[in-house]
Amino acid sequence: MTKYLHTMIRVSSLEDTIAFFGVLGLKEIRRRDDEKGRYTNVFLAAPGQEDAAVELTYNWDPEVYTGGRNFGHLAYAVDNIYDTCKALIAHGVTINRPPRDGRMAFVRTPDNISIELLQAGQALPPAEPWISMPNTGSW
Protein backbone atom coordinates (compact mmCIF):
# COMPACT_ATOMS: atom_id res chain seq x y z
CA MET A 1 0.00 0.00 0.00
CA THR A 2 1.14 3.53 -0.77
CA LYS A 3 -0.26 6.66 0.87
CA TYR A 4 0.36 10.23 -0.29
CA LEU A 5 2.00 12.21 2.50
CA HIS A 6 3.06 15.69 1.38
CA THR A 7 4.76 17.88 -1.19
CA MET A 8 7.88 19.78 -0.11
CA ILE A 9 9.00 23.17 -1.37
CA ARG A 10 12.00 25.20 -0.26
CA VAL A 11 11.25 28.77 0.69
CA SER A 12 13.32 31.90 1.22
CA SER A 13 10.93 33.32 3.84
CA LEU A 14 8.71 31.25 6.12
CA GLU A 15 6.70 34.29 7.15
CA ASP A 16 5.94 35.41 3.59
CA THR A 17 5.11 31.89 2.40
CA ILE A 18 2.92 31.09 5.41
CA ALA A 19 1.06 34.35 4.81
CA PHE A 20 0.61 33.48 1.12
CA PHE A 21 -0.84 30.05 1.87
CA GLY A 22 -2.91 31.58 4.68
CA VAL A 23 -4.80 33.58 2.07
CA LEU A 24 -5.71 30.24 0.50
CA GLY A 25 -6.97 28.99 3.86
CA LEU A 26 -4.05 26.72 4.80
CA LYS A 27 -3.06 26.61 8.48
CA GLU A 28 0.13 25.51 10.19
CA ILE A 29 -0.34 21.98 11.51
CA ARG A 30 3.20 21.29 12.75
CA ARG A 31 6.70 22.72 12.83
CA ARG A 32 10.13 21.22 13.37
CA ASP A 33 13.47 23.00 13.78
CA ASP A 34 16.60 20.95 13.08
CA GLU A 35 19.63 22.59 14.72
CA LYS A 36 22.07 20.05 13.28
CA GLY A 37 20.74 20.29 9.71
CA ARG A 38 20.15 24.05 10.07
CA TYR A 39 16.63 24.09 8.68
CA THR A 40 12.99 24.45 9.72
CA ASN A 41 10.08 22.41 8.36
CA VAL A 42 6.57 23.85 8.57
CA PHE A 43 3.60 21.77 7.43
CA LEU A 44 0.47 23.56 6.22
CA ALA A 45 -2.91 22.11 5.30
CA ALA A 46 -6.47 23.17 4.73
CA PRO A 47 -8.69 22.51 7.76
CA GLY A 48 -10.00 18.95 7.60
CA GLN A 49 -7.40 18.01 4.96
CA GLU A 50 -4.39 17.51 7.20
CA ASP A 51 -3.48 14.38 5.26
CA ALA A 52 -2.70 16.50 2.16
CA ALA A 53 -0.04 18.87 3.49
CA VAL A 54 2.52 21.10 1.90
CA GLU A 55 5.90 21.04 3.65
CA LEU A 56 7.81 24.31 3.67
CA THR A 57 11.55 23.86 4.15
CA TYR A 58 13.49 26.92 5.20
CA ASN A 59 17.27 26.49 5.13
CA TRP A 60 18.87 28.79 7.69
CA ASP A 61 21.91 29.41 5.50
CA PRO A 62 20.91 31.53 2.47
CA GLU A 63 20.80 29.65 -0.82
CA VAL A 64 19.77 30.69 -4.32
CA TYR A 65 17.47 28.06 -5.79
CA THR A 66 17.96 27.28 -9.46
CA GLY A 67 16.86 24.51 -11.77
CA GLY A 68 13.77 23.62 -9.77
CA ARG A 69 15.74 23.16 -6.53
CA ASN A 70 13.00 25.02 -4.63
CA PHE A 71 10.62 22.14 -5.41
CA GLY A 72 11.76 19.35 -3.17
CA HIS A 73 9.91 16.08 -3.57
CA LEU A 74 6.68 14.13 -3.35
CA ALA A 75 6.47 11.83 -0.33
CA TYR A 76 4.69 8.50 0.07
CA ALA A 77 4.37 6.06 2.96
CA VAL A 78 4.84 2.42 1.95
CA ASP A 79 4.04 -0.81 3.82
CA ASN A 80 7.55 -2.26 3.36
CA ILE A 81 10.30 0.05 2.17
CA TYR A 82 12.65 -2.84 1.33
CA ASP A 83 10.08 -4.64 -0.83
CA THR A 84 9.16 -1.37 -2.54
CA CYS A 85 12.79 -0.59 -3.35
CA LYS A 86 13.34 -4.15 -4.64
CA ALA A 87 10.31 -3.78 -6.93
CA LEU A 88 11.56 -0.42 -8.22
CA ILE A 89 15.01 -1.88 -8.95
CA ALA A 90 13.33 -4.76 -10.82
CA HIS A 91 11.71 -2.10 -13.03
CA GLY A 92 15.04 -0.41 -13.74
CA VAL A 93 14.73 2.42 -11.22
CA THR A 94 17.89 3.68 -9.49
CA ILE A 95 17.65 4.00 -5.71
CA ASN A 96 19.32 7.38 -5.24
CA ARG A 97 19.26 7.29 -1.45
CA PRO A 98 18.91 3.70 -0.20
CA PRO A 99 16.87 2.92 2.93
CA ARG A 100 19.95 2.24 5.08
CA ASP A 101 18.00 3.24 8.18
CA GLY A 102 14.98 1.05 7.33
CA ARG A 103 12.90 4.20 7.15
CA MET A 104 13.63 6.48 4.19
CA ALA A 105 14.67 6.21 0.55
CA PHE A 106 14.71 8.55 -2.43
CA VAL A 107 14.19 7.73 -6.09
CA ARG A 108 13.47 9.83 -9.19
CA THR A 109 10.70 9.58 -11.75
CA PRO A 110 11.51 9.25 -15.46
CA ASP A 111 11.22 13.06 -15.58
CA ASN A 112 13.72 13.41 -12.71
CA ILE A 113 11.19 14.41 -10.03
CA SER A 114 12.38 13.38 -6.59
CA ILE A 115 10.20 10.91 -4.67
CA GLU A 116 10.68 10.26 -0.95
CA LEU A 117 9.57 6.84 0.29
CA LEU A 118 8.95 6.49 4.01
CA GLN A 119 8.33 3.29 5.91
CA ALA A 120 4.82 3.37 7.37
CA GLY A 121 4.95 3.01 11.15
CA GLN A 122 8.26 2.14 12.76
CA ALA A 123 11.46 1.81 10.77
CA LEU A 124 12.39 -1.70 9.68
CA PRO A 125 15.59 -3.16 11.15
CA PRO A 126 18.60 -2.09 9.05
CA ALA A 127 19.48 -4.84 6.56
CA GLU A 128 21.70 -5.62 3.59
CA PRO A 129 22.05 -4.83 0.78
CA TRP A 130 20.70 -1.45 1.85
CA ILE A 131 23.17 -0.77 4.67
CA SER A 132 26.15 -0.99 2.30
CA MET A 133 24.52 0.64 -0.74
CA PRO A 134 25.92 4.10 -1.50
CA ASN A 135 23.94 7.13 -2.61
CA THR A 136 23.69 7.51 -6.38
CA GLY A 137 23.33 10.87 -8.07
CA SER A 138 21.24 13.55 -6.40
CA TRP A 139 17.94 13.11 -4.65
Secondary structure, 3 states (H helix, E strand, C coil): CEEEEEEEEECCCHHHHHHHHHHCCCEEEEEEEECCCCEEEEEEECCCCCCCEEEEEEECCCCCCCCCCCEEEEEEEECCHHHHHHHHHHCCCCEEECCCCCCEEEEECCCCCEEEEEECCCCCCCCCCCCCCCCCCCC
